[in-house]
Structures are given as C-alpha cells and as structure tokens.
Amino acid sequence: MNEKSMRERMLAGDLYQADDPEIAAEQARAQRLSHRINTSDPTDADLLRRLFVELLAEFGDGAFIRPPFHCDYGSRISFGARSFANFGLTVLDVAEVVIGDDVQIGPQVQLLTATHPLDPEPRRDKWESAAPISIGDNVWLGGGVVVCPGVTIGADTVVGAGAVVTEDLPPGVVAVGVPARVTRSL
C-alpha cells in the first residue's frame, strides 16, 4: 500500500507535518513572490497585478491587493473580480481560500485555514491540519477581522472591525464581536 506524502495529507485536509521538502519548496516560492510584492513600488499597479497573477491560483479582473501581503503558498487562494484588500492581508492558505467577486477587505485582516490538534502529544510532535475558508460575493470584512478555519461567509454579509469569525455566517447579515455574532439582517 502506498502511503500518502505529507503534502498529499495536507491537501486532503488530514493531519500532516510541515517539515517536508515538497511543502518547503512551495513555501519558498510564495515567500519569494510575496517579498517581491512587498518591496515593489506600491504605485506600479501593472507589476503588482503580474506578481499576484503568478502567486495566486486566481486573481480576478479588476482585483487589487495593497501590500504588504503575506501567505503560506498562494496557490490555494482564489481572489475574485473587482475585490479589494487593504494593507496587511494575511492568508494562511494551507487549505483552499476562496474570496468571491466585489469583496472589500479592510486592513490587517487574517484568513486562517491552519489549525492544530487540541491533544498536547500530537501538537508537540508538530502535527497540524487545515480547513477551507469561503467568502461570498460582495462581503465586507472590516479592519482587523480574523476568519478561522472551516468558515463560510455568505454573500452580501458585513463583518464589523475586529470581529473573530469562528462559525459560518449566512448571506445578508451584519456580524460583530468576539466571537462574531449576527446582530441584524440586511
């Protein structure tokens, strides 16, 4: 029987250990491209677009991300058409991150797919896993929002600044707080 590689385990959402040469090569690629993005002339929109197209799985027409930008791999991030992210977006894309069209992302937002075991032994042994994040069309994430592993945010939803989204949010609501709670429908 052929055992899965650590990279295959990671992509399947299984527990894996990140000290794998294949995984390290992907991370190095993302680090190089992110460094180029973060040290480029911030007014050179054409260069930034080319770099994001190379880094990300998808970078939609009219999309824009203001540097600095940080990610693990880039290759598991889809960033929709006409979507915008302000300064300091961090995306831990161990699992897939899908950002819809016309999404507005405030400064210092974190999209975190990575997670670790609660049991101390496997955590000590450096096992980890991830769960995907999906953000629907026309969502607005206020500054400093944190979206946790496995969360889906429905279309047209607004998440208030500083909220920590630990569970799915339906379409067309306002959610605020830690943890984020729906306060009203739109």
C-alpha positions as CSV (number, residue, x, y, z in Angstrom):
1,M,0.0,0.0,0.0
2,N,1.3,3.4,-1.0
3,E,1.3,5.8,2.0
4,K,0.3,9.5,1.3
5,S,3.1,12.0,1.3
6,M,2.9,14.9,3.8
7,R,1.9,17.2,1.0
8,E,-0.9,14.8,-0.1
9,R,-2.1,14.6,3.5
10,M,-2.0,18.4,3.8
11,L,-4.0,18.9,0.6
12,A,-6.6,16.2,1.7
13,G,-7.1,18.1,5.0
14,D,-5.6,15.3,7.0
15,L,-3.1,15.7,9.8
16,Y,0.4,16.3,8.4
17,Q,3.8,17.6,9.4
18,A,5.1,20.7,7.6
19,D,8.8,19.7,7.7
20,D,8.6,18.1,4.2
21,P,10.8,19.2,1.3
22,E,7.9,19.4,-1.2
23,I,6.0,21.6,1.2
24,A,9.1,23.7,1.9
25,A,9.6,24.3,-1.8
26,E,6.1,25.6,-2.2
27,Q,6.5,27.9,0.8
28,A,9.8,29.2,-0.6
29,R,8.1,30.1,-3.9
30,A,5.4,32.0,-2.1
31,Q,8.0,33.8,0.1
32,R,10.0,34.9,-2.9
33,L,6.9,36.3,-4.7
34,S,5.5,37.9,-1.6
35,H,8.8,39.5,-0.9
36,R,8.8,40.9,-4.5
37,I,5.2,42.2,-4.0
38,N,6.1,43.8,-0.6
39,T,9.2,45.5,-1.9
40,S,7.9,46.7,-5.2
41,D,6.8,50.3,-6.0
42,P,3.3,50.3,-4.5
43,T,2.1,52.7,-7.3
44,D,3.2,50.2,-10.0
45,A,-0.2,48.5,-10.4
46,D,0.8,46.6,-13.5
47,L,3.8,45.0,-11.8
48,L,1.7,44.1,-8.7
49,R,-1.0,42.6,-10.8
50,R,1.5,40.4,-12.7
51,L,3.1,39.2,-9.4
52,F,-0.3,38.4,-7.9
53,V,-1.4,36.5,-11.0
54,E,1.8,34.5,-10.7
55,L,1.4,33.9,-7.0
56,L,-2.3,33.1,-6.6
57,A,-4.5,30.4,-8.0
58,E,-6.8,33.0,-9.4
59,F,-6.7,36.8,-9.4
60,G,-9.8,38.2,-11.0
61,D,-10.2,41.1,-13.4
62,G,-10.0,44.5,-11.6
63,A,-8.9,42.9,-8.3
64,F,-6.3,44.7,-6.2
65,I,-4.4,43.9,-3.0
66,R,-2.4,46.7,-1.3
67,P,1.0,45.4,0.0
68,P,2.1,44.2,2.4
69,F,0.6,40.8,1.8
70,H,1.5,37.5,3.4
71,C,0.5,33.9,2.6
72,D,1.8,30.4,3.1
73,Y,1.5,29.1,-0.5
74,G,-0.6,31.4,-2.7
75,S,-1.6,28.6,-4.9
76,R,-4.7,27.8,-2.9
77,I,-6.0,31.4,-2.9
78,S,-8.7,32.5,-5.4
79,F,-9.3,36.3,-5.2
80,G,-12.4,37.4,-7.1
81,A,-13.0,40.0,-9.7
82,R,-13.1,43.6,-8.5
83,S,-12.3,42.5,-5.0
84,F,-10.0,44.7,-2.9
85,A,-7.8,44.1,0.1
86,N,-6.3,46.9,2.1
87,F,-2.9,46.9,3.7
88,G,-1.7,43.9,5.7
89,L,-3.8,41.0,4.5
90,T,-2.5,37.7,5.9
91,V,-3.8,34.4,4.4
92,L,-2.7,31.1,5.8
93,D,-3.7,29.0,2.8
94,V,-2.8,25.5,3.9
95,A,-6.4,24.7,2.7
96,E,-8.2,26.5,-0.1
97,V,-9.3,30.1,0.4
98,V,-12.0,31.4,-2.0
99,I,-12.8,35.1,-2.0
100,G,-15.7,36.0,-4.2
101,D,-16.3,38.9,-6.5
102,D,-16.7,42.5,-5.3
103,V,-15.4,41.7,-1.8
104,Q,-14.0,44.5,0.4
105,I,-11.3,43.6,2.9
106,G,-10.1,46.1,5.5
107,P,-6.6,46.5,6.8
108,Q,-4.9,43.8,8.9
109,V,-7.4,41.1,8.1
110,Q,-6.4,37.4,8.7
111,L,-7.8,34.4,6.9
112,L,-6.5,31.4,8.8
113,T,-7.1,27.9,7.5
114,A,-4.4,26.3,9.6
115,T,-5.2,24.5,12.8
116,H,-3.5,22.3,15.4
117,P,-4.6,19.3,17.5
118,L,-6.1,20.1,20.9
119,D,-4.4,17.0,22.3
120,P,-0.9,18.0,23.5
121,E,1.0,15.0,22.3
122,P,0.3,15.3,18.5
123,R,0.7,19.1,18.8
124,R,4.1,18.6,20.5
125,D,5.0,16.3,17.6
126,K,4.2,19.1,15.2
127,W,1.1,17.6,13.6
128,E,-1.3,20.1,12.0
129,S,-4.2,20.3,9.6
130,A,-6.4,22.9,7.9
131,A,-10.0,23.6,6.8
132,P,-11.0,25.8,3.9
133,I,-12.4,29.3,4.0
134,S,-15.1,30.6,1.6
135,I,-16.1,34.3,1.4
136,G,-19.1,35.0,-0.8
137,D,-19.6,37.8,-3.3
138,N,-20.0,41.4,-2.1
139,V,-18.8,40.7,1.5
140,W,-17.2,43.5,3.5
141,L,-14.7,42.4,6.2
142,G,-13.8,45.4,8.4
143,G,-10.3,46.1,9.6
144,G,-8.7,43.5,11.8
145,V,-11.2,40.8,11.2
146,V,-10.0,37.2,11.8
147,V,-11.7,34.4,9.9
148,C,-11.0,31.0,11.5
149,P,-10.5,27.5,9.8
150,G,-13.5,26.0,8.1
151,V,-15.7,29.2,8.0
152,T,-18.0,30.2,5.1
153,I,-19.3,33.7,5.0
154,G,-22.4,34.2,2.8
155,A,-22.8,36.8,0.1
156,D,-23.6,40.4,1.0
157,T,-22.6,40.0,4.6
158,V,-20.8,42.7,6.6
159,V,-18.4,41.7,9.4
160,G,-17.5,44.5,11.8
161,A,-14.0,45.6,12.5
162,G,-12.1,43.4,15.0
163,A,-14.6,40.5,14.8
164,V,-13.4,36.9,15.1
165,V,-15.4,34.7,12.9
166,T,-15.4,31.1,14.3
167,E,-18.6,29.8,12.7
168,D,-20.3,30.1,9.3
169,L,-22.3,33.3,8.7
170,P,-25.4,33.4,6.5
171,P,-25.8,35.7,3.5
172,G,-27.0,39.3,4.0
173,V,-26.3,39.9,7.7
174,V,-24.2,42.1,9.9
175,A,-22.0,40.3,12.4
176,V,-19.8,41.8,15.1
177,G,-17.8,40.8,18.2
178,V,-15.6,38.1,19.6
179,P,-16.8,35.6,18.6
180,A,-18.7,37.2,15.8
181,R,-22.5,37.1,16.3
182,V,-25.2,38.2,13.8
183,T,-26.8,41.5,15.0
184,R,-29.2,42.1,12.2
185,S,-30.3,41.2,8.6
186,L,-29.6,43.5,5.7
